[in-house]
Amino acid sequence: MSIDPPGSGSTVRRIMLGASLRRLREASGLDRAQAGFHIRASESKISRMELGRVGFKTRDVEDLLTLYGVVDDADRRALLEMVREANTPGWWHKYSAELPSWFTTYIGLEEAASVIRTYEVQFVPGLLQTAAYARSVYQLGNPDESPEKIERRVHLRMQRQERFTRKDGPRLWAVVDEAALKRIIGGREVMAEQLQHLLEVAALPHITIQVMPFKFGVHAAEGGAFSILRFPESDLSDVVYVEQLWGALYLDKREDVDPYLTAMEQLCVESTTPGGTVELIDGLLRKM
């Protein structure tokens, strides 16, 4: 796992702030040991700060900015505002009691992403699920969970979807295995509603849905579901998210990300066109 889970702050804001501090240090001609000495910290702490893997104290950042020669009030205020944002809990943290700690990392990254590409095998992707379908998925996976807790998780999922349905929302590109569309979740009425919802969101200009058909047999993503998140900030690398039974992997090193990018490109080539997706889902609906 390359990206450490966040404490209460924004993972992406921490990474952005760390990258800014690294650029300023390098521009001033100082090494990490010199920067660490100035704020009574170790070289390794400066490294972790620049990677966005620790929290930031306002006093430390103020002292580093002075050391790096940042004297303009506007520049200092902008960077110190990033400290505040990095230490401010995201809206989703009110659901922390219902979520595993490793998943809050993903929501923070999802909130900051400008493009999300996802491949799903078992279920319709969470960002495209209806409330009834999501409720059925949670109930199947958590048979002993209280109805109240399940409803809070469904509400969280619906909230996550809101920014993807806005005109200025991020790009969502989903490849769904045909099996996920033919697997009846929650009964035929729930599944029919879900398929109709896919047709509706597929018409949005920034959402693309493709289906990996059975006829291709073995394909580039036989290893299972994954998502690739891309951010508007050029300093941030793509992040691959791979969910497991009791945790998740967050990969951001180029050598780890590239195979997933290649697999996703191949999936898109082999899957239905957006028009073919509509025809396939229409056909499934007629059989419901």
N, C-alpha and C positions, 0 to 999 in steps of 0.2 A: 504494500500500500504506500504509494508515493506521497499522497496528500494526507496530512494528519487531520483527524476530526477536529472541528472547531470547538472552542469552549462555548461562550455565549455570543460570540461576535460573527461577523461576516467573513467566511473563508476567502472569497474573492477580494474583498476590500483589504484584507491582510496581505494577500499576495501582491496586489497593486501597490500598496504602501511600501512593502519590502523592496519591490523592484525600483521604486522611485528613490529610496534611500541608497540602494546599491549604485544607481547611476550617479547620484550626487557624490558618493564617496569616491567612485572611480574618477570622476571629473576633477576632484580635489587632489588626486594623486596619493591618497592614503590607503593603507591596507587595513584589513579587518582587525588586526591586533592593535593598531594605533587607534582605531575608532572605539574598540572595546575598552582600552585603557582610559579614554576620555570620559566614558560613562561608568567607569568602575565595573566593567563586565568582561567576560572572556571573549576570545576570538570566536569560539563556537556559538556564543549567544548572538553575536553580530551576524554570523552566517544564518542562524535560524530566523532572526528577524528579517533578513533580506529575502529569505525563502517564504516568509509569511507563515512560519510554523510555530510562532509563539505570540502571546499577546503583546501589546505595545503600551508602555507607560508614557504619558504626555511629557513628563520631565526628561526622559531619555531622548525622545524625538526632538524636543526643543534644544537639548544640548548638542545632539548630532547635527542639527541644522546650522547651529552657530559654528560648530567645528568645520562644516562643509562650506561655510561662507554664504549661506542663504540669509540675507539681511532684509530683502524686500518684504514688507509687511503682508502684501497680498499673497505672495508665494508661501510664506510661513503659515498664514491662516488656512490656505487651501490644504496643505499637508497635515496640519493639526486637525482640520475637520475630518480628514480621512482616518485619523486616530480615533476620533469620536465614533465615526460610522463603523470602524472595524470592531469596536468594543460594544456596539449596540446590538442587542438581540434582534434577530429577524422576526417578522410577524408569525412565522411558523413555530417559534419556540414555545408558544402557549399550548402547543400540542405535544410537548416533549414527553409527557407522561404516557402518551399513546404510541410513541414512536421509539424504535431502537436508536441508540445514539449514533450508530454508523449511518443511518438514513438521513439524519438532519444535515449531514455534510452534503449529501446529494441535493437536497432541496435548496440549500444555499447556492450551490453551483448552478442549479437549474434556473433560479431566479435571475442570475447574472448573465446567462448564456444568450447569445444572439441567434445561434443555430443549434438545434438538437436533432441528431439522426439516431434512430433507434430500431433495433430488430427484436421482435418478440415471437416466441414459439408457442407458449402455452395459452396465453391470454391476449385479449385486445390490449394494446399499450395503455397504461394508466392514464395518460393525458388525453386519451380518446374514449375513455369509458363513460357510460351513463351512471347515474347514482345507483340505480337498481342493479346494474351489472357489477359495479364496484362492491356494493353491499353483499352480493352473492359470493363474490371472490373472497372477501374478508371472512364471511361466515364459514365457507368451506375450509379455509386455512386456519381458522381460529374458532373451532366449535365450542370451546368453553368460555369465550370472551363475552362480556356483558353487552347487551344491546346498546347501552349508552356509549360504551367505548367504541363499538363498531360504528355508530352514527357519527362520532367525532372524527374518526378516520375517513369516513366517506365525505364528510364536510370539508376536511383538509384537502382531499383529492379534488373536489369540485373547485375549491379556492385556487389550487395550483393551475387549474385549466383556464382560469379567467384571462390571464395575460396572453394566452395563445389564441383566443377568439377575438381579440381587439384588432382593429385595422392596423395599428402600429406594433402588433405583437411580434415576437421572435419567429423564426422559421422552424417549422417542425416537419421532419421527413421521416415517415414511419414505414418500415417493411414488416409485414405481418405474415407469419406462416399460415398457409391455408388451413391447417389443422385448428388454429385458434378461432377461425371463423366458423368452422363446422362443429366445434365442441360446444354443446348446449350448456350454458351456464345460467342457473336461476330459472330454468324452464323456457318454453318456446316464446311466451309473451315477452319476457325480459330480453331474450336473445334477438327477437324481431325488432324490438325497440333499439337495441344496441346496433344492429346492422343498419337500421334507418338513420341513426345518428352518424354513423360513419359516412354515409352518403352525403349528409348535410355538411359535415365539417370538411369533407374532401373537396367541396365546392369553394372553400375559402382560398384566396390567392396565395397565402403563405403556409398552407398545410398540404403536404403531398402524401398520399397513401398508396403503397404498392403491396401486392400479395405474392409471396413465394409459393408457386403452385406445386402440387404433388408431383407433377410430371417430370420435374427436374431431378428428382431423387436426391442423391448426395450433392451438397452444394458447399459454398465457401464458408458458411457459418454453422457447421455441424456441431461446433463446441457449445452453442447455446446463445441465449439472449444477451445483448449488450447495448449500451448507448454511448454515443460520442457527443461531447459538448464543446462548442466553440464560442469564444468570447470576443466582444468588439475590441478589447484592448490588445494591441499587437504584442505586448510583453507577455501575455498569458498563452501558454501552450494549450492545445486541445487536451481534454480529459476523457478517458474511457472509464465508464462505470460498468462493472460486472457484479451483479448481485448473486449471492450464494445463500445457502439455507440459514446460516447464522452470522452473516456479515456481508461485506462487500469489498471489492477491490477498486481503488481509484488509481489509474495509471496516467502519468503525464510525461514520462520520458519518451523521447522520439522513437527509440528502438522498441518500446512497448506499444506505442500508439499506432505506428505505421502498419503492422499486420491487420489491425482492426479496420483502419481506413481502407486497406486493400480489399478486405472481406466485404465491407459495406459497399464499395464500388461494384464489386462482382455481383452482390445480391441485387443491386439496383438494375444491373444489366439483365439478369436472368428473370427478374420478377415482372409482373404485369405492368403495362403502362398505366398511368392514371385513368385513362379511358377504359382500359381493360379491367381495372379494379372495379369501376362502377358496374360494368357488365356482369362481372363475377358476383358481386354483392347483390345486384338485382336478381340474379338467378337463384341465389340462396334464399332471398326473401320470398320469392314465388313458391318455394318448396316448404316454407314454414307452415 
